[in-house]
Amino acid sequence: MKLDAYKKVTGIVTLRMLRQLAKHLKGAKVVHVNSTRQGGGVAEILSWLIPLKRDLGIDASWEVIEGDEPFFALTKIFHNALQGNPIDASPAALRAYEETSESNAARLRPLLEEADFVFIHDPQPARLILHCPNRKGRWFWRCHIDASRPHRPIWKYLAPVVQRYDASVFSMVQFAQPVNHPQFLIAPSIDPLSEKNCDLPQEEIGLALESFSLDPARPILTQISRFDRFKDPLGVIAAYRLVKQFMPVQLVLAGGGASDDPEGEAVLSEVRQSAANDPDIHILLLPGDAHRTINALQRGSDIVIQKSLKEGFGLTVTEGLWKGKPVIGGDVGGIKLQVIPHHTGYLVHTPEGAAHWIRYLLQHRPLREAMGRKGREFVRENFLLSRHLREYLTLMMGFKLGMTDRLMAG
């Protein structure tokens, strides 16, 4: 995708500004490293970020670390522990993590050490920095997780590694941890022209609903997310059941797995058991490339739900708002940046709270439509890729020109 394709969405002035910023970085070698090419918001962001950086004349690339099941089981522990789950890792698991990090570094070292800027996403590849002693450029640890109250033993293990970086990047100020280097805030964003977010003909939306036996004449509630306990799919089912006592609603729980999430199968089994063969609960395990299907499901829904118990940012909330739907979300993480109570949706803590606001919105269609319009414009102003790309460019330009060093010295 070329940057000019976004002209109608972002405006020509925004694109000119991005090109002006990128002039300072022309030819710079930039490497992003994460743990999977499919599944989750990080992979989605990198799938558009890298091509647009290249279109701006930056030599950008995207690498993925390789690991076995024990490695990703351990990094899942890291993920959950950073979000506050009191879970520990065994010495043997930590040794396996360290050995896998070292083997990945051996494969990636030439590229990483020659790069001008390296962005390491989340804990999985964090230790790569320890095995690149001759690094030429600036290294950034990009944490997409709500690390505001981490399980201390795990953070104590990871903190000395994070301290090695030139800077950290978090999605919200509340997520940050005390470290000995500069910290920056870059909120995630969506690609409005991607298959998951582009406009769809009504006929395609109708066919998608029909293919999953959804009745467009009855209200549809949808949560799109990986099958993860922190997404609280069981709480969503509980809210649906409370609403169904009064209204003939349908519930869609749609998502897929990711190669770095070994818990997905167990959670999916729990969800299916909780649904108990209710014909109005549609549990959809979608492939990683089912972007237009997800788009159609969100557009065909009356309300989008993201009842997370913990959340990094919540791009599914952004997607729902962009499609003109009010969102009922957990009062956590980046959802709080997006769901403005009584304007773009409602924040909740319990299934009972979610059920209350679902009933209220279903009974007030004009309010739903007004919230949908506000939500779409809120995303246009704050959470599209143009803003996200601008902040990445500004961060790199600041380090290249020495602005950050002078700021810290002053």
Secondary structure as UniProt FT lines:
FT   HELIX           3..6
FT   HELIX           7..10
FT   HELIX           12..22
FT   HELIX           23..25
FT   TURN            26..27
FT   STRAND          29..34
FT   HELIX           41..55
FT   TURN            56..57
FT   STRAND          59..64
FT   HELIX           69..82
FT   TURN            83..84
FT   HELIX           91..114
FT   STRAND          117..121
FT   TURN            124..125
FT   HELIX           126..131
FT   TURN            133..134
FT   STRAND          138..143
FT   HELIX           152..162
FT   TURN            163..164
FT   STRAND          167..170
FT   HELIX           173..175
FT   STRAND          183..185
FT   TURN            192..193
FT   TURN            195..197
FT   HELIX           202..211
FT   TURN            212..213
FT   TURN            216..217
FT   STRAND          220..224
FT   HELIX           229..231
FT   HELIX           233..244
FT   TURN            245..246
FT   STRAND          250..255
FT   TURN            259..260
FT   TURN            262..263
FT   HELIX           264..275
FT   TURN            276..277
FT   TURN            279..280
FT   STRAND          281..285
FT   TURN            288..289
FT   HELIX           291..299
FT   STRAND          303..306
FT   HELIX           315..322
FT   TURN            323..324
FT   STRAND          327..330
FT   TURN            333..334
FT   HELIX           335..338
FT   TURN            342..344
FT   STRAND          345..348
FT   HELIX           351..362
FT   HELIX           365..382
FT   HELIX           385..400
FT   TURN            401..402
FT   HELIX           403..409
//
